[in-house]
Amino acid sequence: MRYHTWDDIKKKAENMHLLITKLKESNLVLFGAGRSGGCAYEEIKKQYPIYRFCDNSEKAWGGYCEGITIISPEQLKTIKNVFVILTVSGQYYIPIKKQLNDMKIPCITYMEYVFIHNYDKFEIVYHQLLEDDDSKKTYLYLLISYLTLDTTYLKEVFVRNQYFEIPEFCIPSSSEVFVDCGAYTGDTLEDYINKKVGTFKRGYFFEPTEKTVHALEIRKDRLIKEWALEEEQIVIERKIVTAKSGMRYFIEGTNDEKWNRIGKEDSMKKKPIPAISLDEYFADKKEKPTFIKADIEGAEMEMLEGAKGIIAEKKPLLAICIYHRIEDLYEIPILLKQFCPEYKMSIRHHMPNYCETVLYCYV
């Protein structure tokens, strides 16, 4: 069956709502003891007790995630009244759901869990906040893909021009102050300069790791020469951008997982790093951001809380990733509409998988 309208989504929500009773009566197991599982745990535990974690990695079996024992998939068969919520990243939903279906273990994805409990908020974004038909189609097809695990919907709304897809974001201005939260090795820096044909006042680029900052510096030097820019036009800061300035901790990604994330203070892998809020960072500067981009592995909400003053007063262009946490699909648009009621909002999806969904805000 192909879903095409919001009414299709609404009917699915009404049918799935019956699962809430089953969740209350079951021994809940979260499948996926990694980063995504830990994030989902923080939300699910607010409403339901978690019995176990489960993972396909043999190295994890017998260990702990969030203080809860990690078991093997085979052990699921021994649990009375078991029900599994898949808390792995989106690209792993399909094979693991098939694995559990073959084992006759009842399960839903974390996306389905969030959808059941927050349908009204998704509906607010779709019906009240999105500015254009392309955004509505993108949002609708993204939700349908998450709920059906049919990625062909994503390919139908996939567009390439990430962070610059909306016309308002491509206009060169000699007074523009660009802020890149999660600058990585400077890929967006280079795209930005190309799109703006080298015309901007200044850019601030925040990135936490030594290796990526080094790569960013190399790219900066090359771009300054290629575009005849001034050295002070590109400012690189080895810092995390969050809700409040101070010292924070982060967990650095591996060669297999190219992400960093803010960690807990008791994490064995934590690394200390200075953190800033944009409101505090720019408090004593005459110039304020006119364009903010953020791709910071699920810390976008914190970053926006720390930029509330700038957003409310200056109404900068915003290009904010909303794919790291399912909740960001509704929490971030609703939050930003509260900060700045004048914002128009568009959504575009920039990969044919579950990554790179961007919320664009502009006046």
Number of C-alpha atoms within 10 A of each C-alpha: 4 9 15 13 13 18 10 13 19 14 11 16 19 12 10 15 17 11 13 12 9 13 18 12 12 18 18 23 23 26 28 24 28 15 14 18 23 17 15 23 21 11 12 17 10 8 10 15 15 15 16 22 32 29 21 16 13 12 9 18 17 13 14 15 19 13 9 15 16 28 23 17 20 11 10 20 13 9 14 9 14 19 20 24 25 27 28 22 19 20 13 12 19 13 10 19 21 11 13 19 12 9 13 10 16 13 20 17 24 27 21 22 21 16 23 19 13 14 17 14 16 21 16 14 20 19 11 11 20 21 17 12 10 14 21 21 20 22 24 22 26 25 22 23 18 21 19 14 17 15 17 13 24 24 16 14 20 18 14 12 12 17 25 16 19 16 7 13 19 15 12 16 13 11 12 20 19 23 23 24 25 23 25 25 20 21 11 17 23 16 15 22 17 14 15 17 14 19 18 19 16 20 22 19 25 25 24 27 19 10 11 16 22 14 13 21 16 13 16 22 13 12 18 17 11 10 13 10 16 11 12 12 15 21 14 18 16 18 21 28 30 24 22 19 18 12 12 21 20 21 19 18 12 9 7 6 8 9 14 19 18 21 17 14 13 8 11 9 12 17 17 14 17 16 21 22 22 27 22 16 16 15 13 9 8 6 13 19 23 17 20 23 23 25 20 28 16 21 20 25 20 15 22 25 19 22 24 21 17 20 23 17 10 14 21 21 20 24 26 26 28 28 20 21 19 19 19 20 23 20 16 19 26 18 16 21 16 13 20 19 14 14 23 15 21 24 27 27 30 21 16 17 18 18 17 20 25 24 25 26 28 18 12
